[in-house]
Amino acid sequence: MLSIKILGPGCLNCRKVEEVARHAVVDLGLEAKFEKVTDYGAIMHYPILATPGLVINEEIVCNGRIPSDAEVAAWLEKAVSAG
């Protein structure tokens, strides 16, 4: 099962990143555990300069913007193939 974390305070952009990621998981027929990381101290454990951040299996794949559906799908497929 994939681990997906959304890093950010819970703003509109954070919610949009989560929505894009959830749609990609469903479209690809994958199983994933989603976690919202809103605590500033916890977010700072990841080397990002801006939120929202998207972390798949503890790899930062995007930060500071809303990724496209195609980008998220590619990152998910890569994570699945990496095992």
C-alpha positions as a Markdown table, in Angstrom:
| # | Residue | x | y | z |
|---|---|---|---|---|
| 1 | Met | 0.0 | 0.0 | 0.0 |
| 2 | Leu | 1.3 | 3.4 | -0.9 |
| 3 | Ser | 1.8 | 6.1 | 1.7 |
| 4 | Ile | 0.8 | 9.6 | 0.6 |
| 5 | Lys | 1.3 | 12.7 | 2.7 |
| 6 | Ile | 0.0 | 16.2 | 2.0 |
| 7 | Leu | 2.1 | 18.8 | 3.7 |
| 8 | Gly | 0.6 | 22.1 | 4.5 |
| 9 | Pro | -1.7 | 24.1 | 6.8 |
| 10 | Gly | -4.9 | 22.8 | 5.1 |
| 11 | Cys | -5.4 | 25.7 | 2.7 |
| 12 | Leu | -7.3 | 25.5 | -0.6 |
| 13 | Asn | -4.2 | 24.5 | -2.4 |
| 14 | Cys | -3.5 | 21.7 | 0.0 |
| 15 | Arg | -7.0 | 20.4 | -0.4 |
| 16 | Lys | -6.6 | 20.6 | -4.2 |
| 17 | Val | -3.3 | 18.6 | -4.1 |
| 18 | Glu | -5.1 | 15.9 | -2.0 |
| 19 | Glu | -8.0 | 15.8 | -4.4 |
| 20 | Val | -5.7 | 15.4 | -7.4 |
| 21 | Ala | -3.8 | 12.6 | -5.6 |
| 22 | Arg | -7.0 | 10.8 | -4.5 |
| 23 | His | -8.3 | 10.9 | -8.1 |
| 24 | Ala | -5.1 | 9.5 | -9.5 |
| 25 | Val | -5.1 | 6.7 | -6.9 |
| 26 | Val | -8.7 | 5.7 | -7.9 |
| 27 | Asp | -8.0 | 6.1 | -11.6 |
| 28 | Leu | -5.0 | 3.7 | -11.3 |
| 29 | Gly | -6.9 | 1.3 | -9.1 |
| 30 | Leu | -4.3 | 1.5 | -6.3 |
| 31 | Glu | -4.5 | 1.4 | -2.6 |
| 32 | Ala | -3.1 | 4.2 | -0.6 |
| 33 | Lys | -3.1 | 5.6 | 2.9 |
| 34 | Phe | -3.4 | 9.4 | 3.0 |
| 35 | Glu | -2.1 | 11.5 | 5.8 |
| 36 | Lys | -2.5 | 15.3 | 6.2 |
| 37 | Val | 0.6 | 16.8 | 7.9 |
| 38 | Thr | -0.4 | 20.2 | 9.2 |
| 39 | Asp | 1.9 | 20.6 | 12.1 |
| 40 | Tyr | 4.6 | 23.1 | 11.2 |
| 41 | Gly | 7.3 | 21.2 | 13.1 |
| 42 | Ala | 6.4 | 18.0 | 11.3 |
| 43 | Ile | 6.4 | 19.7 | 7.9 |
| 44 | Met | 9.9 | 21.0 | 8.6 |
| 45 | His | 11.2 | 17.5 | 8.7 |
| 46 | Tyr | 10.9 | 17.5 | 4.9 |
| 47 | Pro | 13.3 | 19.8 | 2.9 |
| 48 | Ile | 10.6 | 21.9 | 1.2 |
| 49 | Leu | 10.6 | 25.6 | 0.7 |
| 50 | Ala | 6.9 | 26.1 | 0.2 |
| 51 | Thr | 3.6 | 24.3 | 0.8 |
| 52 | Pro | 1.6 | 22.4 | -0.4 |
| 53 | Gly | 3.9 | 19.5 | -0.5 |
| 54 | Leu | 3.2 | 16.0 | -1.8 |
| 55 | Val | 5.1 | 13.0 | -0.4 |
| 56 | Ile | 4.8 | 9.5 | -1.8 |
| 57 | Asn | 6.4 | 6.7 | 0.2 |
| 58 | Glu | 8.5 | 9.3 | 2.0 |
| 59 | Glu | 9.8 | 10.8 | -1.3 |
| 60 | Ile | 9.0 | 14.5 | -1.9 |
| 61 | Val | 7.6 | 14.6 | -5.4 |
| 62 | Cys | 6.2 | 18.1 | -5.5 |
| 63 | Asn | 6.1 | 21.3 | -3.4 |
| 64 | Gly | 4.9 | 24.9 | -3.7 |
| 65 | Arg | 2.4 | 24.2 | -6.5 |
| 66 | Ile | -0.5 | 22.0 | -7.5 |
| 67 | Pro | 0.7 | 19.2 | -9.8 |
| 68 | Ser | -1.3 | 18.0 | -12.8 |
| 69 | Asp | -3.2 | 14.7 | -12.8 |
| 70 | Ala | -0.7 | 13.2 | -15.3 |
| 71 | Glu | 2.2 | 14.2 | -13.0 |
| 72 | Val | 0.7 | 12.5 | -10.0 |
| 73 | Ala | -0.2 | 9.4 | -12.0 |
| 74 | Ala | 3.4 | 9.1 | -13.2 |
| 75 | Trp | 4.8 | 9.5 | -9.7 |
| 76 | Leu | 2.4 | 6.9 | -8.3 |
| 77 | Glu | 3.3 | 4.5 | -11.1 |
| 78 | Lys | 7.0 | 5.0 | -10.4 |
| 79 | Ala | 6.4 | 4.4 | -6.7 |
| 80 | Val | 4.5 | 1.2 | -7.4 |
| 81 | Ser | 7.3 | -0.1 | -9.7 |
| 82 | Ala | 9.9 | 0.8 | -7.2 |
| 83 | Gly | 8.1 | -1.6 | -4.8 |
